[in-house]
Amino acid sequence: MPEGGDTDISQVEGNTSPEIKRAVLGRVQYLAARHVTQSTGEQFGTFENKIASRLRLTEVSMLPKAEEPEKLEGRVVFEVIADGEMANRVGTLHGGTAAMLIDEHVSSHMMPESGDTDISQVEGNASPEMKRELLGWVQYLATRRVTQSIGDQFGAFENKIASRLRLTEVSILPKAEEPEKLEGRVVFEYEALLEMANHIGTLYGGVAAMLIDQHVSSTHMMPESGDTDISQVEGNASPELKRAMLGGTVQYLATRHVTQSTGEQFGAFENKIASRLQVTEVSILPKAEEPEKLEGRVVVEVIADGEMANHVGTLHGGVAAMLIDMHVPSTHVRLQPELISRYAAVHRCPFIFLGSRQAVVAQSAYRNL
């Protein structure tokens, strides 16, 4: 989620809004960088990275459908240089490369224009923006692994369930037990088919678990835009960006594996670390070596206790790696994705000893390659 006007879309033609062009371009930049180890600048899982990093977005348009002019369809055009490592043994484009281009990138045209998502059937007192965001998330889950050109599906279990969900209410209400506090209420309706039933004809536990932990948790953890407390976050970035960093990244990572019905955690390693993180600064600053350019600065503090230490009492390498590779790059992707193709992140993680506790300040900055 970049700072509003920072992503360069000057080379992207088409009649859609600047916001949707930035969203599509940001998706490609994210794919190009998400498997980059920030401490070394090297890539792992490089097949997707290498292809995505060569894509150039040239057009995003909303046009009348040829066969049904009264309806609109999305048109997204990418250009890519296909070199030898993307070719098969006879010298043409490898089928795996073509499939990834189709399934990962072309599906981006399914992102609706921000004001186009129909929320007329969604009740509740939440803002229209929040209702659209939640509905768009479900629509994304329903379609993200669908091949548009040949009609095949991958990862169809999640797709099929999500495609049957209907969002009917999004509200922010006083908590029954603590009326002075607010809680989110999100209501979905769905049709349970035979393939979603177990051997005795009731809803299969795996389906119920996915409905609870995949959809409900993701919606309840999305704060109303103005509700995230950023009073402790310094820096010159906009309030919207600070909230996105704090609520959209750190708070989400701290809670995304929490089962809402029981409050228990699974995959707790990431949760426990993220729940201790405190964002203290989000800034956009001139680069020291190139003052005419900007770079993002995000400072996260964490108290490292005994369970985060190794056998000699210092910070465990796995914890340090997760702080660097999971949290810090996610903030840079939000700050300035247009820099990713030209810059690598170099991280400095000094340790400040506070009595018997060790406070870790993770700082990062882009450096020119």
C-alpha positions in Angstrom: 0.0 0.0 0.0 2.2 2.8 -1.2 2.0 6.5 -0.2 -0.9 7.8 -2.2 0.8 9.5 -5.1 4.2 7.9 -5.1 3.8 5.0 -7.5 4.9 6.2 -11.0 2.1 5.4 -13.4 3.1 7.8 -16.1 3.8 5.0 -18.6 0.5 3.2 -17.9 -2.2 4.1 -20.5 -6.0 3.4 -20.2 -9.2 5.0 -19.0 -9.2 3.7 -15.4 -8.5 5.8 -12.3 -5.0 6.4 -11.1 -5.8 4.5 -8.0 -6.6 1.2 -9.8 -3.6 1.6 -12.0 -1.4 1.9 -8.9 -3.1 -1.1 -7.4 -2.4 -3.3 -10.4 1.2 -2.0 -10.7 1.8 -2.5 -7.0 0.6 -6.1 -7.3 3.3 -6.9 -9.9 6.0 -5.1 -7.9 5.0 -7.1 -4.9 5.3 -10.4 -6.8 8.7 -9.3 -8.1 10.1 -8.7 -4.6 8.3 -10.9 -2.0 10.8 -13.7 -2.1 13.9 -11.5 -1.7 15.9 -12.1 1.4 16.4 -8.6 2.7 19.7 -9.1 4.5 21.5 -10.4 1.4 19.4 -9.1 -1.5 19.3 -12.6 -3.0 16.1 -14.3 -4.2 14.6 -17.7 -3.3 11.6 -19.2 -5.1 13.0 -17.2 -8.0 10.8 -18.5 -10.9 8.0 -16.1 -10.1 10.3 -13.3 -9.0 12.3 -13.3 -12.2 9.3 -13.2 -14.5 7.4 -10.6 -12.5 10.4 -8.3 -12.3 10.5 -8.2 -16.1 6.9 -7.3 -16.6 6.0 -3.7 -17.7 2.4 -2.6 -17.2 1.3 -0.5 -20.2 -2.5 -0.3 -20.0 -5.4 -0.7 -17.6 -8.8 0.1 -19.1 -12.5 -0.5 -18.6 -14.2 -1.2 -22.0 -17.5 -2.4 -23.3 -17.5 -6.2 -24.0 -17.5 -7.0 -27.7 -20.3 -9.5 -27.4 -22.4 -7.6 -24.8 -21.7 -3.8 -25.3 -24.0 -3.0 -22.4 -21.5 -4.7 -20.0 -18.0 -3.7 -19.2 -14.8 -5.7 -18.9 -11.3 -5.1 -17.7 -8.3 -4.9 -20.1 -4.8 -5.2 -18.5 -1.8 -5.2 -20.9 1.7 -6.2 -19.8 4.9 -6.3 -21.9 7.7 -8.7 -21.1 11.1 -9.6 -22.7 11.2 -13.4 -23.1 14.9 -14.5 -22.9 16.5 -17.9 -23.1 15.7 -19.1 -19.6 12.0 -18.6 -20.3 12.0 -20.7 -23.5 11.4 -24.5 -23.9 13.7 -26.9 -25.8 12.4 -25.7 -29.2 13.0 -22.1 -28.5 9.4 -20.9 -27.9 7.9 -19.5 -24.7 7.8 -22.3 -22.0 4.3 -23.4 -21.1 5.0 -22.9 -17.4 6.0 -19.3 -18.0 2.9 -18.7 -20.0 0.7 -20.3 -17.3 2.1 -18.1 -14.6 1.6 -14.9 -16.7 -2.0 -16.0 -17.2 -2.8 -17.2 -13.7 -0.9 -14.6 -11.6 -1.0 -11.4 -13.6 -3.9 -11.5 -16.0 -6.3 -12.3 -13.1 -5.5 -8.7 -11.9 -8.2 -7.4 -14.2 -10.7 -8.8 -11.8 -9.9 -6.0 -9.3 -13.1 -3.8 -9.5 -12.9 0.0 -9.9 -13.1 1.3 -6.3 -16.6 2.7 -6.6 -18.0 -0.2 -8.7 -18.4 -2.9 -6.1 -22.1 -3.4 -5.4 -22.7 -3.1 -1.7 -26.4 -2.5 -2.0 -27.2 -5.8 -0.3 -24.8 -5.3 2.6 -26.4 -3.8 5.7 -24.8 -2.4 8.8 -23.4 0.9 10.0 -19.8 0.5 8.7 -18.5 2.9 6.1 -19.1 2.2 2.4 -15.3 1.9 2.0 -15.0 -0.8 4.6 -17.9 -2.8 3.1 -16.3 -2.6 -0.3 -12.9 -3.7 1.1 -14.4 -6.7 2.8 -16.5 -7.7 -0.1 -13.6 -7.3 -2.5 -11.5 -9.6 -0.3 -14.1 -12.4 -0.5 -14.3 -11.9 -4.3 -10.5 -12.1 -4.5 -10.5 -15.4 -2.6 -13.2 -16.7 -4.9 -11.2 -15.9 -8.1 -7.5 -15.7 -7.3 -6.6 -19.1 -8.6 -8.9 -19.2 -11.6 -7.3 -19.3 -15.1 -9.3 -16.8 -17.1 -8.4 -18.0 -20.6 -8.9 -21.8 -20.3 -11.4 -22.0 -17.5 -9.3 -24.3 -15.3 -9.1 -24.0 -11.5 -6.3 -24.5 -9.1 -6.7 -24.7 -5.3 -10.4 -25.1 -6.0 -11.5 -25.9 -2.4 -11.1 -22.4 -1.2 -12.3 -20.9 -4.4 -15.6 -22.9 -4.4 -16.4 -22.0 -0.8 -15.5 -18.3 -1.2 -17.5 -18.0 -4.4 -20.7 -19.1 -2.6 -20.3 -16.6 0.2 -22.6 -13.6 0.3 -21.7 -10.6 2.5 -24.9 -9.3 4.1 -23.8 -7.1 7.0 -20.7 -5.1 8.2 -21.2 -3.2 11.5 -19.2 -1.6 14.3 -21.2 -2.2 17.5 -20.7 -1.8 21.3 -19.5 -5.0 22.9 -22.2 -6.8 25.0 -19.9 -7.3 28.0 -18.1 -4.0 27.7 -20.4 -1.4 26.1 -17.7 1.3 26.2 -15.6 -0.7 23.7 -16.5 -1.5 20.1 -16.3 -4.8 18.1 -16.8 -5.7 14.5 -19.8 -7.7 13.3 -19.6 -9.3 9.8 -22.3 -11.6 8.5 -22.0 -14.0 5.6 -24.6 -16.2 4.1 -23.7 -19.3 1.9 -25.3 -22.3 0.4 -23.9 -25.6 1.7 -23.8 -28.2 -1.1 -23.3 -31.9 -0.9 -19.5 -31.7 -1.5 -19.3 -29.6 1.6 -20.9 -32.3 3.8 -19.3 -35.1 5.8 -20.3 -38.7 5.7 -23.3 -38.1 8.0 -24.6 -35.2 5.9 -23.7 -32.3 8.1 -21.2 -29.5 7.3 -17.7 -30.8 7.1 -15.4 -29.6 9.8 -12.8 -28.4 7.4 -15.3 -26.2 5.6 -16.5 -24.8 8.9 -12.9 -24.1 10.1 -12.1 -22.3 6.8 -15.2 -20.1 7.1 -14.3 -19.2 10.6 -10.5 -18.8 10.4 -10.0 -17.6 6.8 -12.9 -15.2 6.3 -14.2 -14.2 9.7 -10.8 -13.6 11.3 -9.6 -11.5 8.4 -12.7 -9.3 8.5 -12.8 -8.8 12.3 -9.1 -7.8 12.3 -9.6 -5.0 9.8 -10.1 -1.8 11.9 -12.4 1.0 10.8 -10.0 3.3 9.0 -9.9 6.0 11.6 -9.8 3.7 14.7 -6.2 2.5 14.7 -4.3 4.4 17.4 -1.2 5.9 15.9 -0.5 8.4 18.6 2.8 6.6 19.5 4.0 6.5 15.9 6.3 9.3 14.9 7.5 10.4 11.5 6.3 12.5 8.6 4.3 9.9 6.7 0.6 10.4 6.3 -1.8 9.2 9.0 -3.3 6.8 6.4 0.1 5.2 5.8 0.9 4.9 9.5 -2.4 3.1 10.1 -1.7 0.8 7.1 1.7 -0.1 8.6 0.4 -0.6 12.1 -3.0 -2.1 11.4 -2.5 -3.7 8.0 0.8 -5.3 8.7 1.9 -5.7 12.3 -1.6 -6.1 13.9 -2.7 -8.4 11.1 0.4 -10.7 11.5 -0.2 -10.8 15.2 -3.7 -12.1 14.9 -4.2 -13.8 11.6 -3.7 -17.4 13.0 -6.1 -16.8 15.9 -9.2 -19.0 15.9 -12.0 -16.6 16.6 -14.3 -19.0 18.2 -11.8 -20.3 20.8 -9.2 -17.5 21.0 -6.4 -20.1 20.6 -3.5 -19.7 18.2 -2.0 -22.0 15.7 1.2 -21.2 13.8 2.0 -19.3 17.0 5.6 -18.5 16.3 4.9 -15.6 14.0 1.9 -14.5 16.1 3.9 -14.3 19.3 6.7 -12.2 17.7 4.4 -9.9 15.8 2.2 -9.3 18.9 5.2 -7.8 20.6 6.2 -5.4 17.8 5.6 -1.7 18.3 5.8 0.6 15.3 7.5 3.8 16.5 8.2 5.7 13.3 7.1 5.8 9.6 8.8 8.4 7.5 9.5 9.4 3.9 13.0 11.0 3.8 15.6 12.2 1.3 18.2 9.6 0.6 21.6 10.4 2.2 23.6 9.7 -0.9 21.0 11.0 -3.4 19.0 13.8 -1.7 16.8 14.3 -4.8 15.3 10.8 -4.2 13.2 9.6 -1.4 13.4 6.5 0.8 11.1 4.9 3.4 12.1 4.6 7.0 10.2 2.3 9.3 11.3 1.7 12.9 9.8 -1.3 14.8 10.7 -2.1 18.4 10.3 -5.4 20.2 11.1 -6.7 23.7 13.0 -9.9 23.3 12.4 -12.2 26.3 13.7 -15.7 27.2 11.7 -17.7 24.7 13.2 -15.7 21.8 16.8 -16.4 22.9 19.1 -19.1 21.9 21.1 -21.4 24.2 23.7 -18.7 24.9 21.1 -16.1 25.8 21.3 -13.9 22.7 18.5 -13.3 20.1 17.8 -16.5 18.3 18.7 -16.4 14.6 15.2 -17.6 13.6 13.6 -14.7 15.4 16.0 -12.2 13.8 15.4 -13.7 10.4 11.6 -13.4 10.7 11.8 -9.8 11.9 13.9 -9.0 8.8 12.3 -11.1 6.1 8.7 -11.0 7.2 8.0 -7.6 8.7 10.6 -5.1 7.4 10.1 -6.0 3.7 6.4 -5.8 4.0 6.6 -2.2 5.2 8.9 -1.3 2.3 6.5 -2.8 -0.2 3.8 -0.6 1.2 6.0 2.5 1.3 7.6 2.6 -2.2 7.0 -0.4 -4.4 8.3 1.6 -7.5 11.8 1.4 -6.0 11.9 -2.3 -5.7 13.2 -3.1 -9.2 16.1 -0.7 -8.7 16.9 -0.9 -5.0 17.8 -3.7 -2.5 17.0 -3.4 1.2 20.0 -3.4 3.5 19.0 -3.8 7.2 20.8 -2.8 10.3 19.5 -4.4 13.5 21.4 -2.9 16.5 20.7 -4.3 20.0 20.0 -1.9 22.8 20.3 -3.5 26.3 17.7 -2.4 28.8 18.7 -4.0 32.1 17.7 -7.7 32.0 15.7 -7.2 28.8 16.9 -6.8 25.3 15.1 -4.3 23.1 15.6 -4.8 19.4 15.2 -1.9 17.1 14.9 -3.1 13.5 15.7 -0.3 11.0 16.0 -0.5 7.3 16.8 1.7 4.3 17.1 1.3 0.5 20.5 1.4 -1.0 21.3 1.9 -4.7 22.5 -1.4 -6.3 
